[in-house]
């Protein structure tokens, strides 16, 4: 969260509002003999002016990166963040409202997406969720109430069961200017045994151990950032021994050492986002699969920072910034082959597409921005 509300773009998703697109495997079906588009899902706010009417559906050309509209999955309230099941047969969305919930959407091959139902997160304003690698548990972060929830996933249908745990971040005390804890991300570490929750309000990253049978979280340790850092999002290096943390409030990036055995995270010194003076609102890191480059979205100057990863993941070397071509880049995602990088620009209501040079880490914008109402999350399949 942490975004301003003024100046929000009002361009509408170019498809019938409320329509449900063709099945996930056949989104944006191409004419005979043409390349078939790959599915892409879009998160938005449905309760704000200029927002969407559900989860946006689109397709992208795997060769050119071009996007085409394919409809909307209606009936999902404020789906501001999306996450796939490991088998890609089910999509999960937060319902970022005061009475927070998470929703499951089945993606039958060759058929239309089907909303399976929602479950309460037990908190307010859920803004992030992820599926445990085993596919049995859904983890969600309640921003407004500063808590993390766990829900079981039915192995056959992908539907969600009643919540099995809810952990509220009650310590340390909130950072400067914060009224309380604000859980902004919850993710499973590459070791598969530990769950990390990033809390912007408490300037802390918490480590838990997930009981794979009961679906409960046991506290292991916590890593405190400097007061006022406002940690928002972390991304792991492929080695699993380092993570890169975006600090929203003090406009910095931090390299953290991670011990897979203990689950302990050790933040290093804050470093520049390369955006110069002023507020940059860094939002999210992406790391390439080969571990050579990292990218950071900056919502203030509307740019993407490029870093070269050095020393086996232990160091980020600033390469420069690239204009994002939109306003307020909230979230980034790679295509599965990492040939394309997609940026969801909330205020301009657009998605921009970049070609990624695997050798140099260079980003080249391709095509015109794709209109998507209040785009806050983009998820290519």
Residue pairs with C-beta under 8 A, 6 or more apart in sequence:
1 125
1 127
1 143
1 182
1 184
2 200
2 230
2 232
2 248
2 249
2 281
3 281
3 299
3 328
3 330
3 346
3 347
5 48
7 327
7 347
8 48
8 49
8 50
8 346
8 347
8 349
8 374
9 50
9 327
9 345
9 347
9 348
9 349
9 350
9 373
9 374
10 49
10 50
10 349
10 373
11 348
11 349
11 350
11 371
11 372
11 373
12 52
12 371
12 373
13 42
13 52
13 56
13 69
13 72
13 371
13 372
13 373
14 69
14 371
15 21
15 56
15 57
15 69
15 70
15 71
15 72
16 71
16 72
17 53
17 72
18 53
18 54
18 72
18 74
19 71
19 72
19 74
20 71
20 72
20 73
20 74
20 112
20 113
21 27
21 28
21 57
21 70
21 71
21 72
21 73
21 112
21 113
22 28
22 29
22 70
22 71
22 112
23 107
23 108
23 109
23 110
23 111
23 112
23 113
24 39
24 88
24 91
24 107
24 108
24 109
24 113
24 381
25 39
25 107
25 109
25 110
26 36
26 110
27 37
27 38
27 39
27 40
27 57
27 58
27 59
27 70
28 37
28 39
28 58
28 59
28 68
28 69
28 70
29 36
29 37
30 36
30 37
35 61
35 62
35 63
37 59
37 60
37 61
37 62
37 68
37 70
38 59
38 60
38 61
38 62
38 335
38 380
38 381
39 57
39 58
39 59
39 70
39 107
39 380
39 381
40 57
40 58
40 59
40 60
40 67
40 342
40 378
40 379
40 380
40 381
41 55
41 56
41 57
41 58
41 82
41 91
41 378
41 379
41 380
41 381
42 52
42 55
42 56
42 57
42 58
42 344
42 351
42 372
42 375
42 377
42 378
42 379
43 55
43 56
43 79
43 80
43 81
43 82
43 93
43 331
43 344
43 375
43 376
43 377
43 378
43 379
44 51
44 52
44 54
44 55
44 56
44 78
44 79
44 80
44 372
44 373
44 374
44 375
44 376
44 377
45 51
45 52
45 78
45 80
45 96
45 374
45 376
46 52
46 53
46 54
46 76
46 77
46 78
46 79
47 77
47 78
47 97
48 374
50 349
50 373
50 374
51 373
51 374
52 72
52 372
52 373
52 374
53 72
53 74
54 72
54 73
54 74
54 75
54 76
54 79
55 72
55 73
55 76
55 79
55 82
55 91
55 93
55 105
55 113
56 69
56 72
56 372
56 373
56 375
57 69
57 70
57 71
57 72
57 73
57 113
58 67
58 68
58 69
58 70
58 370
58 372
59 67
59 68
59 70
60 66
60 67
60 68
60 335
60 340
60 342
60 353
60 380
61 67
61 68
62 335
62 337
62 339
64 366
64 367
65 335
65 339
65 340
65 353
65 354
65 355
65 366
65 367
66 353
66 366
66 367
67 351
67 353
67 367
67 370
73 105
73 113
73 115
75 115
76 93
76 95
76 103
76 105
76 115
77 95
77 97
77 101
77 103
78 94
78 95
78 96
78 97
79 93
79 94
79 95
79 96
79 103
79 377
80 94
80 96
80 127
80 376
80 377
81 93
81 94
81 96
81 126
81 127
81 128
81 129
81 331
81 376
81 377
82 91
82 92
82 93
82 377
82 379
83 91
83 92
83 93
83 129
83 130
83 131
83 379
84 90
84 91
84 92
84 131
84 379
84 381
85 91
85 92
85 131
85 135
85 153
85 158
86 131
86 133
86 134
86 135
87 135
88 107
88 381
89 106
89 107
89 108
89 109
89 158
90 104
90 105
90 106
90 107
90 116
90 153
90 158
91 104
91 105
91 107
91 113
91 379
92 102
92 103
92 104
92 105
92 129
92 131
92 138
92 160
93 102
93 103
93 105
93 129
94 100
94 101
94 102
94 103
94 121
94 126
94 127
94 128
94 129
94 140
95 101
95 102
95 103
95 118
95 126
96 125
96 126
96 127
96 143
97 124
97 125
98 124
98 125
98 144
99 120
99 124
100 120
100 121
100 122
100 123
100 124
100 125
100 126
100 140
100 142
100 144
100 145
101 118
101 119
101 120
101 121
101 126
102 118
102 119
102 121
102 126
102 129
102 138
102 140
102 149
102 151
102 160
103 115
103 116
103 117
103 118
103 160
104 115
104 116
104 117
104 118
104 153
104 158
104 159
104 160
105 113
105 114
105 115
105 116
106 113
106 114
106 115
106 116
106 157
106 158
107 113
108 114
116 157
116 158
116 159
116 160
117 159
117 160
118 160
119 151
119 160
119 161
119 162
119 163
120 163
121 140
121 142
121 147
121 149
121 163
121 166
122 142
122 147
122 149
122 163
122 166
123 142
123 144
123 145
123 146
123 147
123 149
123 166
123 168
124 142
124 143
124 144
124 145
125 142
125 143
125 144
125 145
126 140
126 141
126 142
126 143
126 149
127 141
127 142
127 143
127 184
128 140
128 141
128 143
128 183
128 184
128 185
128 186
129 138
129 139
129 140
129 141
129 186
130 138
130 139
130 186
130 187
130 188
131 137
131 138
131 139
131 153
132 138
132 139
132 188
132 192
132 195
132 210
132 212
133 188
133 192
134 192
134 212
135 153
135 155
136 152
136 153
136 155
136 212
136 215
137 150
137 151
137 152
137 153
137 164
137 210
137 212
137 215
138 150
138 151
138 152
138 153
138 160
139 148
139 149
139 150
139 186
139 187
139 188
139 195
140 148
140 149
140 151
140 186
141 147
141 148
141 183
141 184
141 185
141 186
141 197
141 198
142 148
142 149
142 183
143 182
143 183
143 184
143 200
144 182
145 168
145 181
145 183
146 168
146 169
146 180
146 181
146 182
146 183
146 199
146 201
146 202
147 166
147 167
147 168
147 169
147 181
147 183
148 166
148 167
148 169
148 183
148 186
148 195
148 197
148 206
148 208
148 217
149 163
149 165
149 166
150 163
150 164
150 165
150 166
150 210
150 215
150 216
150 217
151 160
151 161
151 162
151 163
151 164
151 215
152 160
152 161
152 162
152 164
152 215
153 159
153 160
153 161
154 160
154 161
164 214
164 215
164 216
165 215
165 216
165 217
167 197
167 208
167 217
167 219
168 181
169 181
169 183
169 197
169 199
169 201
169 202
169 204
169 206
170 181
171 202
172 202
172 203
172 204
172 222
172 224
173 202
174 180
174 181
174 201
174 202
175 201
175 202
175 203
175 227
175 228
175 229
175 230
175 249
176 227
176 228
177 228
177 249
178 200
178 201
178 202
178 230
179 201
180 201
181 199
181 201
181 202
182 199
182 200
182 201
182 202
183 197
183 198
183 199
183 200
184 198
184 199
184 200
184 231
184 232
184 233
185 196
185 197
185 198
185 232
185 233
185 234
186 195
186 196
186 197
186 198
187 195
187 196
187 234
188 194
188 195
188 196
188 210
189 195
189 196
189 207
189 236
189 240
189 258
189 260
189 263
190 236
190 238
190 240
190 260
191 240
191 260
191 261
191 263
193 209
193 210
193 260
193 263
194 207
194 208
194 209
194 210
194 220
194 260
194 263
195 207
195 208
195 209
195 210
195 217
196 205
196 206
196 207
196 208
196 234
196 243
196 263
196 265
197 205
197 206
197 208
198 205
198 231
198 232
198 233
198 234
198 245
199 205
199 206
199 231
200 230
200 231
200 232
200 248
200 249
203 224
203 225
203 226
203 227
203 228
203 229
203 230
203 231
204 222
204 223
204 224
204 225
204 231
205 222
205 223
205 225
205 231
205 234
205 245
205 256
205 265
205 267
206 219
206 221
206 222
207 219
207 220
207 221
207 222
207 223
207 263
207 264
207 265
208 217
208 218
208 219
208 220
209 217
209 218
209 220
209 263
210 216
210 217
211 217
211 218
220 262
220 263
220 264
221 262
221 263
221 264
221 265
223 256
223 264
223 265
223 266
223 267
225 231
225 245
225 247
225 254
225 267
226 250
226 270
228 249
228 250
229 247
229 249
229 250
229 252
229 254
229 270
230 247
230 248
230 249
230 250
231 245
231 246
231 247
231 248
231 254
232 246
232 247
232 248
232 282
232 283
232 284
233 245
233 246
233 283
233 284
233 285
234 243
234 244
234 245
234 246
234 256
234 285
235 243
235 244
235 284
235 285
235 286
235 287
235 294
236 242
236 243
236 244
236 258
236 287
237 243
237 244
237 287
237 291
237 309
237 313
238 287
238 289
238 290
238 291
238 313
239 291
239 312
239 313
240 258
240 260
241 257
241 258
241 259
241 260
241 312
241 313
242 255
242 256
242 257
242 258
242 312
242 313
242 314
243 255
243 256
243 258
243 265
244 253
244 254
244 255
244 256
244 285
244 287
244 294
244 296
244 316
245 253
245 254
245 255
245 256
245 267
245 285
246 253
246 282
246 283
246 284
246 285
246 296
247 253
247 254
247 270
247 282
248 281
248 282
248 283
250 270
251 273
251 275
251 279
251 280
251 281
251 282
251 300
252 270
252 271
252 272
252 273
252 282
253 270
253 271
253 272
253 273
253 282
253 285
253 296
253 305
253 307
253 316
254 267
254 268
254 269
254 270
254 271
255 267
255 268
255 271
255 314
255 315
255 316
256 265
256 266
256 267
256 268
257 265
257 266
257 268
257 314
258 264
258 265
258 266
259 266
271 316
271 318
272 318
273 280
273 282
273 296
273 298
273 305
274 305
274 318
274 320
274 321
275 298
275 300
275 301
275 303
275 305
275 321
276 301
278 300
278 301
279 300
280 298
280 299
280 300
280 301
281 298
281 299
281 300
282 296
282 297
282 298
282 299
282 305
283 296
283 297
283 298
283 299
283 329
283 330
283 331
283 332
284 296
284 297
284 330
284 331
284 332
285 294
285 295
285 296
286 294
286 295
286 296
286 332
286 333
286 334
286 341
287 293
287 294
287 295
287 309
288 294
288 334
288 338
288 356
288 358
288 361
289 338
290 358
291 309
291 313
292 308
292 309
292 361
293 306
293 307
293 308
293 309
293 361
294 306
294 307
294 309
294 316
295 304
295 305
295 306
295 307
295 332
295 341
295 363
296 304
296 305
296 307
297 304
297 324
297 329
297 330
297 331
297 332
297 343
298 304
298 305
298 321
298 329
299 328
299 329
299 330
299 346
301 321
302 323
302 324
302 326
302 327
302 328
302 329
302 345
303 321
303 322
303 323
303 324
303 329
304 321
304 322
304 324
304 329
304 332
304 341
304 343
304 354
304 363
305 318
305 320
305 321
306 318
306 319
306 320
306 321
306 322
306 361
306 362
306 363
307 316
307 317
307 318
307 319
308 316
308 317
308 319
308 361
309 315
309 316
309 317
310 316
310 317
319 361
322 354
322 363
322 365
324 343
324 345
324 352
325 343
325 345
325 350
325 352
325 365
325 369
326 343
326 345
326 347
326 348
326 350
326 351
326 352
326 369
327 345
327 346
327 347
327 348
327 350
328 345
328 346
328 347
328 348
329 343
329 344
329 345
329 346
329 352
330 344
330 345
330 346
330 375
330 376
330 377
331 343
331 344
331 376
331 377
331 378
332 341
332 342
332 343
332 344
332 378
333 341
333 342
333 344
333 378
333 379
333 380
334 340
334 341
334 342
334 356
334 380
335 341
335 342
335 380
336 380
336 381
338 356
338 358
339 355
339 356
340 353
340 354
340 355
340 356
340 380
341 353
341 354
341 355
341 356
341 363
342 351
342 352
342 353
342 354
342 378
342 380
343 351
343 352
343 353
343 354
343 378
344 351
344 372
344 375
344 376
344 377
344 378
345 351
345 352
345 369
345 375
346 374
346 375
346 376
348 369
349 371
349 372
349 373
349 374
349 375
350 369
350 370
350 371
350 372
350 375
351 369
351 370
351 372
351 375
351 378
352 365
352 369
352 370
353 365
353 366
353 367
353 370
354 363
354 364
354 365
354 366
355 363
355 364
355 365
355 366
356 362
356 363
357 363
357 364
372 378
